[in-house]
Structure formats: C-alpha cells, structure tokens
Amino acid sequence: MTMTTPYYVTTPIYYVNDKPHIGHAYTTLACDMLARFKRLDGYDVMFLTGTDEHGQKVQEAADKAGVDPRAFTDSVSRNFRDLLGVMNFSNTQFIRTTEERHYASSQSLWSRLKERGHIRLDKYAGWYSVRDEAFFTETELVDGKAPTGAPVEWVEEPSYFFNLSEWQDKLLAFYAENPDFVGPESRFNEVKSFVKGGLRDLSVSRASFSWGVPVPDDDAHVMYVWLDALTNYMTATGWPEDGGFGDAERHARFWPADLHMVGKDILRFHAVYWPAFLMAADLPLPT
C-alpha cells in the first residue's frame, strides 16, 4: 500500500434544527477512528463531515427562534464546526448545503436526471413528516404516525417526481452483485425487503415553502431536502468537474466514496434513493 491509494469516508451531514448531541459526536468519532487507521495503513484519506441546512424543519425552527433561516443556519452550523475542534477530529473537509458550490452541484444533478427523462411535473397528495423530512404511505403509518413516531400531515401540492418505481429491479440486481453494500447484514435485509415490497415514484420538490435549493428553471419549487442533501458527498469531491467549482482531479481520485457512515434512521435514503439517483444520472455508486 502506498500513499497514492485513495480512501473516501463520510459522516452523515447533520441536520441543523438544533444543537449537536452525543449521537453526532459518536458518529463522527467512528469515522475519525477509521480515517486515522487508514492513514496509518498508508492510504490518502479524504474525510468529510458537515451540515444539512435546508427543508421545512429548519425553516420552522428558524421561525420559532424569530430569525431568518440563513442567520439561523449560520449559528447552528457553527456549533457543529466547533464540535470538531473540541473532539480533535481529523476531517479534511466540512461542507454546508447552503454553500454556492453545493447549490451548483445539486442543480447539476437535477438537470442530469431531468434531461434523461427521470423527473416529471405532477401533483403530490399524501402523508408527510416534517421531522423526518419524508413521505409515507397509508400502510406505513403506525397509529396515525410515521414509523419513527413523528407526527404526519396530509399534503397536497404540485410536485416534481423522480421515477423511483422504475429502479426496483436494477436496485435488487445491484444488491445481489454487491453483497457488502450495506452492513450489518440485518439492516441490508431490511433494505432489500423494502425494495422488494414495491417502490413508488418519489416526490422530489416542494412548493409550499422556499428554504431550499431552487429547482432549475422553476422558481416556484425547491428541491426535496434529501435529493439536495445526498448530493453533498459529490459536491465535496469537486463535482461536476466542468462546473465553476469543479475539480476534475479530486473527483476522479475520490469518487465513488468508499464508505458512507449512517444511522439506521436514514438508511433508506442512502441505500435506496441515493443509488437510484446515481444510476439514473449515470454516475458511479459508492462502494
């Protein structure tokens, strides 16, 4: 092994609706330990962490605090950045989804998906959890709440949709070909079971609030927070390479990522939606 062998590890980007807690410290610590071990083992390590700053939950938290979302996220993101120094973490980058480079990459991914025919405009009617920033079907509700216990509300509004239903077989084939894609195995089985149960097209924009990445060529919509948030992993590598913030050398070196460290509550977004987005955009999947 030489120092020329790259290794790219990421934490989840943490949601800034409140202060950091021990769970944030724990997850970053796990990644930090891995990053340090890989460096000792001779790898050239890129270690990313950061903050996820868009969505209805953040806008509501900012309203409750009596400040605008930009000022609110500047303050709370600073708390997460301060945690890095306190814990002596060895991350090589810290990303915020409110950065210009991230707006550019998120909109670039959207445009690729739309150009390839995977996004269409329609209208959404269904159950939405602000706390989870996720949509749920009637059958997924437990005693009238999201599976996480979060309250849900009925939402009806125009929305762009990603054709997630068309990626069911391709995802299952990918899982079969990559048996180590998700660990531990028990969680991977949950992912496969969810996909085998049938996928519905995914609402990927919101028109009822404005705190998010604007949808290209349609200012009435902002991008669904998870489509925006997941793109951060590529933003940090300098994707798109030919954009104003592009870095072809770094992107070629570190993408696809070697490991996304996530908690079980956000596994579906990383193990189902993220690979489907990347497949549809004809981009390499994390290993």
Summary of the structure (lengths in Angstrom):
residues: 287
radius of gyration: 18.5
end to end distance: 19.0
largest distance: 54.8
contacts: 907
relative contact order: 0.16
helix: 44%
strand: 21%
